[in-house]
Amino acid sequence: MLTGGAPWRQKIREVLSQRQRKVVTRAGFRPAAVLVPVYEKMGEHYIVLTKRTRRVQYHKGQVSFPGGAHDEEDSDLETTALREAFEEIGVRAEDVKILGNLDDQVTLTSRFIITPFVGAIPYPYEFKVNRKEVEDLIEAPVTALLDPACFSTQTPDSEGKLHPWSYYCHGNHEITGITAIILRQFLELGFS
C-alpha cells in the first residue's frame, strides 16, 4: 500500500511509465477518454467515480469514471478526459496532475476505444456535479476497494445469472464492465 504525501504520486507515475501499455485501434470505433481521479485524505487514497443519470446517451445509470467521446476541438485524448471531467464533476484541468495511462479498453455496445488517464487531484476539492449527466458522485477509499469481499470475477445479471465480468460492490453502488476492468488494473498496478 502506498503511503503519505507526494511520493505516492511519483510511485504511481513510475509504475505506469515502466510498463508497455496496450493500445487498441479498431475500424468503426470512436476514440474516448476517461479520467481516473485520485486524491489522498489523512493517509488514505480515494478514487472518484460517478453514477450516470438515465438521461445520458450511453451507459445509462452505470458507475463510470468521468469521461466521454473525443471531440474535434480536443487537441488529444488527455484534453478529452480533462474536458469531460470538468463538464461532469467540475474538476478543472489545472488542478489535475496526470500520472500516466492505463490500457485502452473497447466497449462493444457503444463502440468506443477508451483511453484511461490517471490524475492526482488536491484534497479537499469542491466538486461541481452536472446533474444532467451525473446522478451521484462516489468517493471510494482504496482500502475498501481492495477488500476481497468487495470484488468478484463474475457479475450477476438482473435474473441472478453470473457472467465472467469483473464486479465491485461499494456501498450501494455496483461497479461493472469496462469501469471495473479499468479500476482493477489501476488498483493492481498502483496499490498492490
C-alpha positions in Angstrom: 0.0 0.0 0.0 1.3 3.4 -0.9 1.7 5.9 2.0 1.8 9.6 2.6 2.4 12.8 0.7 3.6 13.5 -2.8 5.7 10.2 -3.0 2.6 8.2 -3.8 2.1 10.3 -7.0 5.7 9.6 -8.0 5.3 5.9 -7.3 2.2 5.6 -9.5 3.8 7.7 -12.2 6.8 5.4 -12.2 4.7 2.2 -12.3 2.6 3.5 -15.2 5.6 4.7 -17.2 7.7 1.5 -16.8 5.1 -0.8 -18.5 4.1 -1.5 -22.0 0.6 0.0 -22.3 -1.9 -1.8 -24.5 -3.0 0.5 -27.3 -6.1 -0.5 -29.3 -7.0 0.6 -32.9 -10.2 -0.8 -34.5 -12.0 0.4 -37.5 -15.5 1.7 -36.8 -14.8 2.6 -33.2 -14.7 6.1 -31.8 -11.9 7.3 -29.5 -12.9 8.3 -26.0 -11.1 9.0 -22.8 -11.8 8.9 -19.0 -10.0 10.4 -16.0 -9.3 8.2 -13.0 -9.2 10.9 -10.3 -7.2 10.0 -7.2 -6.6 12.0 -4.0 -5.2 11.5 -0.6 -7.0 12.3 2.6 -5.4 11.7 6.0 -3.2 8.9 4.7 -6.0 7.2 2.8 -6.3 7.2 -1.0 -9.6 7.8 -2.7 -10.8 7.2 -6.3 -13.6 9.3 -7.7 -16.3 7.7 -9.8 -19.7 8.8 -11.0 -23.1 7.2 -11.3 -24.5 8.3 -14.7 -28.1 9.5 -15.0 -30.7 7.9 -17.1 -30.7 11.0 -19.4 -27.2 10.4 -20.9 -26.8 8.8 -24.3 -24.5 5.9 -23.4 -24.3 3.6 -20.4 -27.3 5.0 -18.6 -27.3 4.5 -14.8 -23.9 2.9 -14.7 -21.0 3.7 -12.5 -18.1 5.1 -14.5 -15.1 7.4 -14.5 -15.7 10.9 -15.7 -15.1 10.9 -19.5 -16.6 10.6 -22.9 -16.1 10.8 -26.6 -13.2 12.7 -28.2 -14.4 16.0 -29.9 -12.8 17.5 -32.9 -12.0 20.6 -30.8 -9.9 18.4 -28.4 -6.2 18.5 -29.2 -5.7 15.0 -27.9 -7.3 12.3 -25.7 -5.8 13.8 -22.5 -7.7 17.0 -23.3 -10.9 14.9 -23.8 -10.5 13.3 -20.4 -9.9 16.7 -18.7 -12.7 18.5 -20.6 -15.2 15.7 -19.7 -14.1 15.7 -16.0 -14.8 19.4 -15.9 -18.1 19.1 -17.6 -19.3 16.3 -15.4 -17.9 17.0 -11.9 -16.3 20.4 -12.2 -12.6 19.3 -11.9 -10.5 22.0 -13.5 -7.7 20.8 -15.8 -5.2 23.0 -14.0 -6.0 21.1 -10.8 -5.1 17.7 -12.3 -1.6 16.2 -12.3 -1.7 13.4 -15.0 0.4 10.5 -13.6 0.1 8.2 -16.7 -2.2 5.9 -18.7 -3.8 2.5 -18.3 -4.5 0.1 -21.1 -7.0 1.1 -23.8 -10.4 -0.6 -23.4 -13.1 -1.4 -26.0 -16.8 -1.0 -25.4 -18.7 -3.3 -27.8 -22.1 -1.9 -27.1 -21.3 1.8 -27.7 -18.3 1.1 -30.0 -15.7 3.3 -28.2 -12.0 2.8 -27.6 -11.4 4.3 -24.2 -8.0 5.6 -23.0 -7.9 6.0 -19.2 -5.7 8.8 -17.7 -4.8 8.6 -14.0 -4.8 12.0 -12.5 -4.0 13.2 -9.0 -6.3 16.0 -7.7 -6.0 18.0 -4.5 -8.0 17.4 -1.3 -10.3 18.9 -0.2 -11.9 19.6 -3.6 -15.1 21.4 -4.3 -16.8 19.2 -7.0 -19.5 20.8 -9.1 -21.7 17.9 -10.2 -23.6 18.3 -13.5 -26.9 16.7 -12.5 -27.9 16.3 -16.2 -25.1 13.7 -16.6 -24.2 12.6 -13.0 -26.7 11.2 -10.5 -24.1 10.5 -7.8 -20.5 11.4 -7.1 -18.7 8.4 -5.5 -15.5 8.9 -3.5 -14.3 5.3 -2.8 -11.5 4.6 -0.4 -8.9 2.4 -1.9 -8.8 0.2 1.2 -12.5 -0.6 0.7 -12.0 -1.4 -2.9 -9.1 -3.7 -2.1 -11.2 -5.7 0.4 -11.7 -9.1 -1.3 -15.3 -9.1 -0.2 -15.8 -6.1 -2.5 -14.7 -7.8 -5.7 -15.8 -10.7 -7.8 -14.7 -12.0 -11.2 -18.4 -12.7 -12.0 -21.2 -10.2 -12.5 -24.8 -11.1 -11.7 -27.4 -10.0 -14.2 -30.9 -8.9 -13.4 -32.0 -12.6 -13.1 -29.1 -13.5 -10.8 -27.2 -15.5 -13.5 -23.4 -15.0 -13.3 -21.3 -13.7 -16.2 -17.4 -13.7 -16.4 -17.0 -9.9 -15.8 -15.2 -8.1 -13.1 -17.5 -6.7 -10.5 -17.0 -4.4 -7.5 -19.6 -3.5 -4.9 -19.0 -0.3 -2.9 -21.8 0.7 -0.6 -25.0 0.5 -2.7 -23.0 1.0 -5.9 -22.2 -1.8 -8.4 -19.1 -1.1 -10.5 -19.1 -3.4 -13.5 -18.0 -3.7 -17.1 -15.2 -1.6 -18.5 -15.1 0.6 -15.4 -14.4 -2.4 -13.2 -11.7 -3.6 -15.6 -10.0 -0.1 -15.5 -10.4 0.1 -11.7 -8.9 -3.4 -11.2 -5.9 -2.6 -13.4 -5.3 0.6 -11.6 -5.6 -1.0 -8.1 -3.3 -3.8 -9.1 -0.7 -1.5 -10.6 -0.8 1.3 -8.1 -1.8 -0.3 -4.8 -0.8 -4.0 -4.6 
